[in-house]
């Protein structure tokens, strides 16, 4: 299990990709990955 702090760092990194693209499929994938990271840290999905 990862810490919530580590999860937030990874999600911040992923969010840069989310803002860099306008492709809806890519944004959905970034959101899916962020939720997987949240799940690994025991945080609720968004």
C-alpha positions as CSV (number, residue, x, y, z in Angstrom):
1,X,0.0,0.0,0.0
2,X,1.3,3.5,-0.8
3,X,1.0,6.5,1.3
4,X,-1.6,9.2,0.5
5,X,1.3,11.7,0.1
6,X,3.0,9.5,-2.6
7,X,-0.4,9.0,-4.3
8,X,-0.9,12.8,-4.5
9,X,2.5,13.3,-6.0
10,X,1.8,10.7,-8.7
11,X,-1.6,12.2,-9.4
12,X,-0.1,15.7,-9.8
13,X,2.3,14.2,-12.4
14,X,-0.6,12.6,-14.2
15,X,-2.7,15.8,-14.1
16,X,0.0,17.5,-16.2
17,X,-0.8,15.0,-19.0
18,X,-4.5,15.6,-18.6
19,X,-4.1,19.3,-19.1
20,X,-1.7,18.8,-22.0
21,X,-4.2,17.0,-24.2
22,X,-7.6,17.7,-25.5
23,X,-8.3,14.1,-26.5
24,X,-11.2,12.8,-24.5
25,X,-10.0,9.2,-24.6
26,X,-6.6,10.3,-23.2
27,X,-8.2,12.3,-20.5
28,X,-10.4,9.3,-19.5
29,X,-7.2,7.2,-19.3
30,X,-5.5,9.8,-17.1
31,X,-8.6,9.8,-14.8
32,X,-8.6,6.0,-14.7
33,X,-4.9,5.9,-13.8
34,X,-5.4,8.5,-11.1
35,X,-8.2,6.5,-9.5
36,X,-6.1,3.4,-9.6
37,X,-3.4,5.3,-7.7
38,X,-6.0,6.5,-5.2
39,X,-7.2,3.0,-4.7
40,X,-3.7,1.7,-4.1
41,X,-3.3,4.4,-1.4
42,X,-6.7,3.6,0.2
43,X,-8.2,6.9,-1.0
44,X,-11.7,7.2,-2.5
45,X,-11.9,7.6,-6.3
46,X,-13.0,11.0,-7.8
